[in-house]
Amino acid sequence: MTRTQTPTTRTESVDTEAGAARITWHPARTARLVLALGHGAGGGIEARDLAALAAALPAHGVTVALVEQPWRVAGKRLAPAPKTLDTGWRGVWPALAEAGVPVVAGGRSAGARVACRTASELGAHAVLALAFPLHPPGRPEKSRADELLGAGVPTLVVQGGNDSFGRPSEFPPGPYDLTEVPEADHSFSVPKRAALTQDEALRHLTDAVTHWTASLT
């Protein structure tokens, strides 16, 4: 395990059975929660929703840990099978829990699926599912709702109103909260004609997550 440090962030390399993963910490001054966020299958921790949460949450007592899966750290273009993603996530969990405060498991898209699949097993305090890929685009019959419904802990889904991987109206009833970002797509991008600007859409997302994390006990 190796670490580098800047005045505001800390980067940690963690060996897992799937290879070396990397955590970029955005610490709160006094943390009451750690929010661990994994990226999707088509991008990294630079995704706009992950970056916005890392910037906003520390001021509210939530340390944000952006987790890069081993395949991404190794520079590969394609994500591995879900089982391998889960292995990488399990491998970083001890580092996420090291501070001794509750850990909320989360992520966007494929990262949200990983968080849901492993939450109960790892003892996650809650799950944040950003842009949960309820089904492949145009294939609603290929539902992944069982992963979301099986999380087993308090869960918040934040979903774009025009997400082709599952619009809010497509989600089944279940033991979770759902917040819609109007007109946003799978990456929480909104068109220029939208009622919300891009900055307002991201603020809608971060406000929802801030209020939800404040409610967790």
Phi, psi and omega in degrees: 000126178236151183225143170236156187221143170234173181301333185241342182226161177222132180250132185231129175264130184233126177282132176230171178293346177262001183119185182281124173259172181220136177244129172252115185268134171241093193278143167278152180298314173230104188273132171254344177216154164249128174254108180266126185235122175264155182271178179272185182279346184246010181194185184240203185284359176279358179307142189300324181288319179294316180296322180294319179291322179296330179280327188267321192287325182304328179292347181249023175081018181241114173284129180256127178245110178270119188255123175260123181293154182306322181297325180287318178299323181283356177082016179281153184270333185248135177288147178281185180295155180309322180300321179289323176299317178297322179297316178298319180294317177301323184293332180269349186302316179303323178292324179293325184270358188299329183289344177084010175253158181303143180249124172267122179274136181202181179165174176250141175056243180301327178295327176293322178296317178301313181300317180294317184294331188250359189302308183295317181301319186270353180079032177298143180288327181192176179229135171248116181250107179264127179052051181299126182278082185302327178200160173297150180306129179077005182233064183298340179288345179266058188287142174248023183301331182298327178294315180294314182292339182266007183301320174080006179221165177307133187225136171243127172256129172245117191229138174290142181296336179242034180286117182289347176272005179143108176281155182308323181293343180276345185286137181284160173300147180184176182277061179209161173261149180227128176243131179261136169260105189305132174068002181281150178264198186294335179261011183063028171274138178244147179290160182299333181277358185294155178295328178260141170286170179299318179296320179293323178297316179292324177293324175302317179295310184293325177297317180298317181290323178298313180295321181292314180295329177294335182276347183283134180241000000 
